Amino acid sequence: MMAPVKPSLISAVVAVFLSPAVLAFVEDLDDSFKDSRVNDIWLVDFYAPWCGYCKKLEPIWYDVGAELKSSGSPVRVGKMDATAFSGMASEFGVRGYPTIKLLKGDLAYNYKGPRTKDDIVEFANRVSGPAVRALPSKQMFTHMLKRHTVLFVYVGGDSPLREKYNDVASELIVYTYFFSAAEEVLPEEVTLPELPAVVVFKDGGYFTYDEYVDGSLSSWVNKERFQGYLQIDGFTLYELGETGKLVAIAVIDEKDPTEESGRLKGLIQTVAKEYREHFNRDFQFGHMDGNDYINSLIMGEVAVPSVIILNTSNEQYFLPEEPVQTLEQLVQFISGVLNGSAQAYGGDGFIQRIKRVGFDARSTIMSVFRSSPLLGCFLFGLPLGVISLMCYGICTAEINDAASEDMDLHKREGLTDEEEEEEEEEEGAELRHQLEGPEEEEEPEMDDKDPQEKKTD
């Protein structure tokens, strides 16, 4: 009877046969890439062979290459060993691994999103196309409005505002799409105070850019590129930090939803929608599942459920003095943070930095021991053992040196006692001579003459 073939073995065999085709969609790049890249659009992974994150990205990167190739995308996918071609990597501003860049002409766009196939492919398709895409019809506008949760549209003809819009689109297309349309393409319920105009459609409504109120167009787009209320995770929080906004978060447990969690989440959503004119320019609203990430940020413990406001620019955070029960209490708390009357905690001062170093070190050690106790014992036990042996050797060496010094000292003290006795005798004789006076000092001369006189006699 034939033994059954394990599925894992079949998968391995299939992978062996498929890998050459998959690998063909990703090109290995070298120094010649600098001159050959000019006429193409490239999506490049700059990696280091020893980097664990790079190794984790590698199979995803081959999937990205296969997806872009099969979809007919003009983007070519490559990878470069940044340690072997450090000069080339330095030219492209590579400072960490892995670094993903889309190169289009003289422009280089950094990818900062999640390292998943779908997100990377969507980034490549968005950035490789024109910075501003035209919406020629109402049907196309409606289709794009359903597809995108946030939609930026320039409405009108040629103008200085359009030039600014094109520049901002070239800069921020790494984050979102930019479109242009004639006024006739917009839904009838959309009324604009004047043309040309830049409009953002989101949260079931639309909002118009006002240069006198909102400042620079780039800053306005950067702040408006998120929905008013979000589900926030660590990556989203990092992106929100680039907007300069404070982040008001309802910390809840979605795995174990409670009435209190739902109430706090509802209050945050209500403030985000009904108090947009008051807080939208300075605050982003949302909720986060669990408190682990928040705890690591503030180096403390946040209750679940609860409300917290984070200032990601200086690592400060704000907590309400008492549990939030009503909408009025939440609005009052947010207003207090805005006007500076609320108590701020944390920060990026010297003491907080020292505390952060200790906290990160402790967290790293604990995570290593939790994931692999044997590895933790080896990594931290071995160095501690070596240090202990070194300390023991130093201490015993000092004791032996001290003992030998004591023996030498005793020997020296023994010799010194004999010398001291001789010196005491000499000093005593000199003292007697001094007490007897100068006349007695001449007696030795007379004593010297006596023998001669005796000889003469």
C-alpha positions as CSV (number, residue, x, y, z in Angstrom):
1,M,0.0,0.0,0.0
2,M,1.3,3.4,-1.0
3,A,2.1,5.8,1.9
4,P,0.0,9.0,1.9
5,V,1.8,12.1,0.8
6,K,1.7,14.9,3.4
7,P,0.2,18.2,2.2
8,S,3.3,20.1,3.5
9,L,5.4,18.0,1.1
10,I,3.1,18.8,-1.8
11,S,3.3,22.5,-1.0
12,A,7.0,22.4,-0.9
13,V,7.3,20.7,-4.3
14,V,4.8,23.2,-5.8
15,A,6.8,26.0,-4.3
16,V,10.0,24.7,-5.9
17,F,8.4,24.6,-9.4
18,L,6.6,27.9,-9.0
19,S,9.4,29.9,-7.4
20,P,11.4,30.5,-10.7
21,A,8.4,32.1,-12.3
22,V,7.6,34.2,-9.2
23,L,11.2,35.3,-8.8
24,A,11.3,36.5,-12.4
25,F,8.9,39.3,-11.5
26,V,11.4,40.8,-9.1
27,E,14.8,42.0,-10.5
28,D,18.0,42.1,-8.6
29,L,19.6,45.5,-8.9
30,D,23.2,46.7,-8.8
31,D,25.2,49.9,-9.5
32,S,24.0,50.0,-13.2
33,F,20.5,50.7,-11.9
34,K,21.3,54.4,-11.5
35,D,21.6,55.0,-15.3
36,S,19.0,52.4,-16.5
37,R,16.1,53.4,-14.3
38,V,15.4,56.8,-15.9
39,N,13.0,55.7,-18.5
40,D,10.9,53.4,-16.2
41,I,8.9,53.5,-13.1
42,W,10.4,51.4,-10.4
43,L,9.2,50.0,-7.0
44,V,12.4,49.1,-5.1
45,D,13.0,47.3,-1.8
46,F,16.3,48.3,-0.3
47,Y,17.2,45.5,2.1
48,A,20.0,44.1,4.3
49,P,20.6,40.3,4.3
50,W,20.8,40.1,8.1
51,C,17.6,42.1,8.6
52,G,14.7,40.1,10.1
53,Y,12.0,42.5,8.8
54,C,13.6,42.2,5.3
55,K,13.3,38.4,5.4
56,K,9.7,38.7,6.5
57,L,8.9,41.1,3.6
58,E,10.7,38.9,1.0
59,P,7.8,36.5,0.1
60,I,5.3,39.4,0.1
61,W,7.6,41.3,-2.2
62,Y,7.6,38.5,-4.8
63,D,3.8,38.5,-4.6
64,V,3.8,42.2,-5.2
65,G,5.9,41.7,-8.3
66,A,3.6,39.0,-9.6
67,E,0.5,41.0,-8.9
68,L,1.7,44.1,-10.7
69,K,3.0,42.1,-13.7
70,S,-0.3,40.2,-14.1
71,S,-2.4,43.4,-13.9
72,G,-0.4,45.0,-16.7
73,S,1.0,47.7,-14.5
74,P,3.9,49.8,-15.9
75,V,5.7,49.6,-12.6
76,R,8.8,47.4,-12.5
77,V,9.7,45.7,-9.2
78,G,13.2,45.3,-8.0
79,K,15.3,44.7,-4.9
80,M,18.7,46.0,-3.9
81,D,21.2,44.8,-1.2
82,A,21.8,48.2,0.4
83,T,24.8,46.8,2.3
84,A,26.6,45.6,-0.9
85,F,25.7,48.8,-2.8
86,S,25.8,51.3,0.0
87,G,26.7,54.2,-2.2
88,M,23.6,53.8,-4.3
89,A,21.4,53.3,-1.3
90,S,22.8,56.5,0.2
91,E,22.0,58.4,-2.9
92,F,18.3,57.4,-2.5
93,G,18.3,58.4,1.2
94,V,18.1,54.9,2.6
95,R,18.6,55.0,6.4
96,G,16.8,51.9,7.6
97,Y,15.8,48.4,6.4
98,P,13.7,47.6,4.7
99,T,13.0,50.8,2.8
100,I,10.5,50.8,0.0
101,K,10.6,53.6,-2.6
102,L,8.8,54.2,-5.9
103,L,11.0,56.0,-8.3
104,K,9.4,58.0,-11.1
105,G,11.6,60.2,-13.1
106,D,13.5,62.5,-10.8
107,L,11.0,61.9,-7.9
108,A,11.4,59.3,-5.2
109,Y,8.3,58.5,-3.0
110,N,8.7,56.7,0.3
111,Y,6.2,54.0,1.2
112,K,5.2,54.2,4.9
113,G,2.2,52.0,5.0
114,P,1.5,48.4,6.2
115,R,3.8,45.8,4.6
116,T,1.0,43.8,3.0
117,K,0.7,42.9,-0.7
118,D,-2.6,44.8,-1.2
119,D,-1.4,48.0,0.5
120,I,1.9,48.0,-1.4
121,V,0.2,47.3,-4.8
122,E,-2.4,50.0,-4.1
123,F,0.5,52.5,-3.3
124,A,2.3,51.6,-6.5
125,N,-0.8,52.0,-8.7
126,R,-1.7,55.3,-7.1
127,V,1.8,56.9,-7.2
128,S,2.7,55.6,-10.6
129,G,-0.2,57.3,-12.2
130,P,-0.8,61.1,-12.7
131,A,-0.8,63.2,-9.5
132,V,-4.2,64.6,-10.4
133,R,-6.8,62.4,-12.1
134,A,-9.8,63.8,-14.1
135,L,-13.4,62.9,-13.3
136,P,-15.1,63.5,-16.7
137,S,-18.7,62.5,-15.7
138,K,-21.1,62.2,-12.9
139,Q,-21.0,58.5,-13.1
140,M,-17.3,58.5,-12.6
141,F,-17.6,60.9,-9.7
142,T,-20.2,58.7,-8.0
143,H,-18.0,55.6,-8.6
144,M,-15.0,57.2,-7.0
145,L,-17.0,58.6,-4.1
146,K,-18.2,55.1,-3.3
147,R,-14.7,53.7,-3.6
148,H,-12.8,56.3,-1.5
149,T,-13.7,57.3,2.1
150,V,-11.9,60.6,1.6
151,L,-11.9,62.3,-1.8
152,F,-10.1,65.5,-2.7
153,V,-11.4,67.3,-5.8
154,Y,-10.3,70.5,-7.5
155,V,-13.3,72.3,-9.1
156,G,-12.8,75.0,-11.8
157,G,-10.4,76.0,-14.5
158,D,-6.8,77.1,-14.7
159,S,-5.8,79.3,-11.8
160,P,-3.0,79.9,-9.2
161,L,-5.0,77.7,-6.9
162,R,-4.9,74.8,-9.4
163,E,-1.1,75.2,-9.6
164,K,-0.9,74.9,-5.8
165,Y,-3.2,71.9,-5.9
166,N,-1.0,70.1,-8.4
167,D,2.1,70.8,-6.3
168,V,0.3,69.4,-3.2
169,A,-0.9,66.4,-5.1
170,S,2.6,65.6,-6.3
171,E,3.8,65.8,-2.6
172,L,1.0,64.0,-0.8
173,I,-0.1,61.4,-3.4
174,V,1.8,58.8,-1.2
175,Y,-1.2,59.2,1.2
176,T,-4.3,59.7,-0.9
177,Y,-5.8,60.3,-4.4
178,F,-6.4,63.7,-5.9
179,F,-9.0,64.5,-8.6
180,S,-10.2,67.4,-10.7
181,A,-13.7,68.0,-12.1
182,A,-15.9,70.6,-13.7
183,E,-18.7,72.0,-11.6
184,E,-21.3,70.2,-13.7
185,V,-19.9,66.8,-12.7
186,L,-20.7,67.4,-9.0
187,P,-24.1,66.3,-7.4
188,E,-26.8,69.0,-7.5
189,E,-26.8,69.2,-3.7
190,V,-23.2,70.4,-3.7
191,T,-23.1,74.2,-3.7
192,L,-19.8,76.0,-3.7
193,P,-19.5,79.7,-2.5
194,E,-17.0,80.5,-5.3
195,L,-14.8,79.0,-8.0
196,P,-12.2,77.7,-8.3
197,A,-12.4,75.6,-5.1
198,V,-10.8,72.6,-3.4
199,V,-13.3,70.3,-1.8
200,V,-12.9,67.2,0.4
201,F,-15.8,64.7,0.4
202,K,-15.9,62.6,3.6
203,D,-18.0,61.6,6.6
204,G,-21.2,61.9,4.5
205,G,-20.6,65.5,3.7
206,Y,-18.2,67.9,2.0
207,F,-15.9,70.7,3.2
208,T,-14.3,73.5,1.3
209,Y,-10.8,74.8,1.7
210,D,-10.6,78.5,2.8
211,E,-7.1,79.9,2.5
212,Y,-7.8,82.7,5.1
213,V,-9.1,80.3,7.7
214,D,-7.2,77.0,7.0
215,G,-3.7,78.4,6.1
216,S,-1.6,76.6,3.6
217,L,-3.3,74.1,1.2
218,S,-0.7,71.4,2.0
219,S,-1.4,71.6,5.8
220,W,-5.1,71.5,5.2
221,V,-4.9,68.5,3.0
222,N,-2.6,66.7,5.4
223,K,-5.1,67.2,8.3
224,E,-8.2,66.4,6.2
225,R,-6.9,63.2,4.7
226,F,-8.4,61.1,7.5
227,Q,-12.1,60.5,8.3
228,G,-13.4,62.4,11.3
229,Y,-13.6,59.2,13.3
230,L,-11.3,56.2,12.9
231,Q,-10.5,52.8,14.4
232,I,-6.9,53.5,15.5
233,D,-4.0,51.1,15.8
234,G,-0.3,51.7,16.2
235,F,0.4,52.4,12.6
236,T,-2.6,54.8,12.2
237,L,-1.5,56.6,15.3
238,Y,2.0,57.0,13.8
239,E,0.4,58.5,10.6
240,L,-1.8,60.8,12.7
241,G,1.3,62.2,14.3
242,E,2.3,63.7,10.9
243,T,-0.9,65.8,10.9
244,G,0.0,67.7,14.1
245,K,-3.3,67.0,15.6
246,L,-4.1,65.8,19.2
247,V,-5.7,62.4,19.2
248,A,-8.8,61.8,21.4
249,I,-9.2,58.0,21.9
250,A,-11.9,55.8,23.5
251,V,-9.9,52.8,24.8
252,I,-12.2,49.8,24.7
253,D,-12.1,46.0,24.5
254,E,-13.9,44.9,21.3
255,K,-13.5,41.2,22.3
256,D,-15.5,41.8,25.4
257,P,-17.8,44.7,24.6
258,T,-19.7,46.3,27.5
259,E,-22.3,49.0,27.8
260,E,-19.7,51.4,29.2
261,S,-17.4,50.8,26.2
262,G,-20.3,51.4,23.7
263,R,-21.3,54.6,25.6
264,L,-17.8,56.1,25.5
265,K,-17.3,55.2,21.8
266,G,-20.7,56.8,21.0
267,L,-19.7,60.0,22.9
268,I,-16.4,60.3,20.9
269,Q,-18.3,59.7,17.7
270,T,-20.8,62.4,18.6
271,V,-18.2,65.0,19.4
272,A,-16.3,64.2,16.1
273,K,-19.5,64.9,14.1
274,E,-21.4,67.5,16.0
275,Y,-18.4,69.6,17.2
276,R,-16.4,69.5,14.0
277,E,-16.2,73.2,13.6
278,H,-14.9,73.6,17.2
279,F,-12.3,70.7,17.3
280,N,-11.6,69.4,13.8
281,R,-8.6,71.7,13.2
282,D,-6.8,70.5,16.4
283,F,-8.2,67.0,17.2
284,Q,-8.6,63.6,15.6
285,F,-11.1,61.2,17.1
286,G,-11.3,57.5,17.2
287,H,-11.2,54.3,19.3
288,M,-8.6,51.7,20.0
289,D,-9.1,48.0,20.8
290,G,-7.2,47.2,24.1
291,N,-4.8,49.2,26.1
292,D,-1.4,47.5,25.4
293,Y,-0.2,50.0,22.8
294,I,-1.3,53.0,24.9
295,N,0.3,51.6,28.0
296,S,3.6,51.3,26.1
297,L,3.4,54.9,25.0
298,I,2.6,56.4,28.4
299,M,4.7,53.9,30.3
300,G,1.8,53.3,32.6
301,E,-1.7,51.7,32.9
302,V,-4.8,53.0,31.3
303,A,-8.2,51.6,32.4
304,V,-10.5,49.9,29.9
305,P,-12.8,51.4,29.0
306,S,-11.6,55.0,29.4
307,V,-10.8,58.2,27.4
308,I,-7.3,59.6,26.8
309,I,-5.9,62.4,24.6
310,L,-2.4,61.9,23.1
311,N,-0.1,64.6,21.8
312,T,2.2,62.5,19.6
313,S,4.5,65.5,18.8
314,N,5.9,65.7,22.4
315,E,4.7,62.4,23.9
316,Q,2.3,64.2,26.4
317,Y,-1.0,62.8,27.3
318,F,-4.2,64.0,29.1
319,L,-6.6,62.1,31.3
320,P,-9.9,63.3,32.7
321,E,-9.9,64.1,36.4
322,E,-13.0,61.9,36.8
323,P,-14.7,59.3,34.6
324,V,-16.6,60.8,31.6
325,Q,-20.3,60.2,32.0
326,T,-21.9,62.8,29.7
327,L,-21.3,64.5,26.5
328,E,-20.9,67.8,28.4
329,Q,-18.1,66.3,30.5
330,L,-16.3,65.1,27.4
331,V,-16.6,68.5,25.6
332,Q,-15.4,70.2,28.8
333,F,-12.4,67.9,29.0
334,I,-11.4,68.4,25.3
335,S,-11.8,72.2,25.7
336,G,-9.6,72.1,28.8
337,V,-6.9,70.3,26.8
338,L,-7.3,72.9,24.0
339,N,-7.0,76.0,26.2
340,G,-4.2,74.5,28.3
341,S,-6.1,74.2,31.6
342,A,-6.0,70.4,31.7
343,Q,-3.2,68.6,33.5
344,A,-0.6,67.3,31.1
345,Y,1.4,64.1,31.8
346,G,4.5,62.6,30.3
347,G,6.5,64.6,27.8
348,D,9.9,64.3,26.1
349,G,12.1,65.9,28.8
350,F,15.4,64.5,30.0
351,I,13.9,62.5,32.9
352,Q,11.2,61.1,30.7
353,R,13.8,60.0,28.2
354,I,15.8,58.2,30.9
355,K,12.6,56.6,32.0
356,R,11.8,55.6,28.5
357,V,15.2,53.8,28.1
358,G,14.7,51.8,31.2
359,F,11.1,51.0,30.3
360,D,12.0,49.8,26.8
361,A,14.9,47.7,28.1
362,R,12.6,46.0,30.7
363,S,9.9,45.5,28.0
364,T,12.4,43.9,25.6
365,I,13.7,41.6,28.3
366,M,10.2,40.5,29.4
367,S,9.1,39.9,25.8
368,V,12.1,37.7,25.1
369,F,11.5,35.7,28.3
370,R,7.8,35.3,27.5
371,S,8.4,34.2,23.9
372,S,11.4,32.0,24.5
373,P,12.5,31.4,28.1
374,L,15.5,29.3,27.1
375,L,16.7,31.9,24.7
376,G,16.2,34.6,27.3
377,C,18.3,32.7,29.8
378,F,21.1,32.2,27.2
379,L,21.1,35.9,26.1
380,F,21.0,37.4,29.5
381,G,22.2,34.7,31.8
382,L,25.5,34.1,29.9
383,P,26.6,37.7,30.0
384,L,25.7,38.0,33.7
385,G,27.6,34.8,34.4
386,V,30.7,36.2,32.6
387,I,30.4,39.5,34.5
388,S,30.1,37.6,37.8
389,L,33.2,35.6,37.1
390,M,35.1,38.7,36.2
391,C,34.0,40.5,39.4
392,Y,35.0,37.4,41.4
393,G,38.4,37.3,39.8
394,I,38.9,41.0,40.5
395,C,37.9,40.7,44.1
396,T,40.0,37.6,44.8
397,A,43.0,39.3,43.1
398,E,42.6,42.3,45.4
399,I,42.4,40.1,48.5
400,N,45.6,38.3,47.5
401,D,47.4,41.6,46.7
402,A,46.2,42.9,50.1
403,A,47.5,39.8,51.9
404,S,51.0,40.0,50.2
405,E,51.1,43.7,51.0
406,D,50.4,42.9,54.7
407,M,53.2,40.3,54.8
408,D,55.7,42.7,53.2
409,L,54.6,45.3,55.7
410,H,55.2,42.9,58.6
411,K,58.6,42.1,57.3
412,R,59.4,45.8,56.9
413,E,58.1,46.5,60.4
414,G,60.4,43.7,61.8
415,L,63.5,45.3,60.3
416,T,62.4,48.7,61.3
417,D,62.2,47.7,65.0
418,E,65.9,46.6,65.0
419,E,66.9,49.8,63.3
420,E,64.8,51.8,65.8
421,E,66.6,50.2,68.8
422,E,70.0,51.1,67.3
423,E,68.8,54.6,66.6
424,E,67.4,54.9,70.1
425,E,70.8,53.9,71.5
426,E,72.6,56.4,69.4
427,E,70.2,59.1,70.3
428,G,70.5,58.3,73.9
429,A,74.3,58.5,73.7
430,E,74.1,61.8,71.9
431,L,71.7,63.1,74.5
432,R,74.0,62.1,77.4
433,H,76.9,63.9,75.6
434,Q,74.9,67.0,75.3
435,L,73.9,67.0,79.0
436,E,77.4,66.6,80.2
437,G,78.5,69.8,78.5
438,P,81.5,70.9,76.4
439,E,84.1,70.3,79.1
440,E,83.4,66.6,79.2
441,E,83.7,66.6,75.4
442,E,87.5,67.4,75.9
443,E,88.1,64.4,78.1
444,P,88.6,62.0,75.2
445,E,91.6,64.2,74.1
446,M,93.2,63.9,77.6
447,D,92.4,60.2,77.5
448,D,94.3,60.1,74.2
449,K,97.3,61.8,75.8
450,D,97.4,59.6,78.9
451,P,98.7,56.5,77.1
452,Q,101.6,58.6,75.6
453,E,102.5,60.0,79.0
454,K,102.4,56.5,80.4
455,K,104.7,55.3,77.6
456,T,107.2,58.2,78.3
457,D,107.2,57.3,82.0
